[in-house]
Amino acid sequence: MSSVKQEVEFASVEIRPMHELDVPVIVAIERAAYQFPWSEGIFRDCLRVGYVCRVADVGGDMAGYGIMSAGAGEAHILNVCIRDEYRGRGLARKVLVYLLDRARASGMYAAFLEVRPSNKAAARLYQSMGFEQVGVRRGYYQATAGREDAAVLRRVLLPEVR
Ligand SMILES: CC(C)(COP(=O)(O)OP(=O)(O)OC[C@H]1O[C@@H](n2cnc3c(N)ncnc32)[C@H](O)[C@@H]1OP(=O)(O)O)[C@@H](O)C(=O)NCCC(=O)NCCS
């Protein structure tokens, strides 16, 4: 990692709304990150129905994204993904803090999400952000061999989310 890149990154991270024109790049990031990625149509649907869709923009470069739905007092974090070359620098945490702040500001009492127990990086991220496991969805995810359970995590949205 060059020091120039690191400097630019920290100087200019912006969490901005996702636009239709971003979708092809988002889909490329998604395909590189997940074995079973969301389709382009899912991202377009998320935009169409008005979910909170945000991009982590580093000096004009799309570094990742986060998507959340909110309603009936509950926020659901549906996707958080950071491009490989931008990982390990606090960007996912930044995206999550942004989404949780938004959820709390719009009156949500808790945020929920699903995670594969095998996804250690994501599990640690969520744990470090105060999420706790409240359930299991059996066979929720596609897997190389059969299906994989999802751990259901919840974070109560008290005034301070960091
Ligand atoms: C999971 C993911 C979003 C983390 O993004 P990131 O920007 O690298 O994460 P951050 O730098 O903000 O890290 C925040 C915390 O997450 C945890 N974490 C992140 N990467 C980790 C890793 N490789 N191993 C262990 N813990 C990790 C740590 O607790 C870290 O805090 P620390 O730096 O103080 O130790 C990223 O690896 C990713 O996009 N993975 C593919 C998509 C995915 O799995 N999304 C989650 C679906 S539920």
The ligand as an ORCA input file, in Angstrom:
! r2SCAN-3c Opt
* xyz 0 1
  C     -16.105     -7.759      5.844
  C     -15.617     -6.502      5.137
  C     -16.855     -5.666      4.757
  C     -14.731     -5.690      6.096
  O     -14.347     -4.490      5.428
  P     -13.077     -3.624      5.902
  O     -13.227     -2.261      5.339
  O     -11.840     -4.360      5.605
  O     -13.281     -3.587      7.491
  P     -12.702     -2.480      8.470
  O     -11.328     -2.119      8.031
  O     -13.690     -1.401      8.637
  O     -12.558     -3.343      9.813
  C     -13.386     -3.123     10.925
  C     -13.275     -4.337     11.853
  O     -13.704     -5.524     11.173
  C     -12.942     -6.648     11.605
  N     -12.201     -7.182     10.453
  C     -12.114     -6.627      9.221
  N     -11.388     -7.421      8.407
  C     -11.017     -8.487      9.147
  C     -10.274     -9.660      8.869
  N      -9.755     -9.894      7.653
  N     -10.097    -10.567      9.851
  C     -10.619    -10.345     11.073
  N     -11.342     -9.254     11.410
  C     -11.528     -8.336     10.449
  C     -12.035     -6.130     12.677
  O     -12.721     -6.247     13.918
  C     -11.881     -4.669     12.302
  O     -11.554     -3.854     13.369
  P      -9.989     -3.558     13.696
  O      -9.395     -3.035     12.414
  O     -10.080     -2.529     14.771
  O      -9.416     -4.865     14.111
  C     -14.772     -6.847      3.870
  O     -13.810     -7.824      4.221
  C     -15.585     -7.337      2.710
  O     -16.105     -6.533      1.921
  N     -15.753     -8.669      2.564
  C     -16.503     -9.251      1.451
  C     -17.985     -8.922      1.556
  C     -18.566     -9.387      2.883
  O     -18.295    -10.468      3.359
  N     -19.452     -8.534      3.457
  C     -20.141     -8.833      4.685
  C     -21.334     -9.658      4.391
  S     -22.282    -10.049      5.872
*
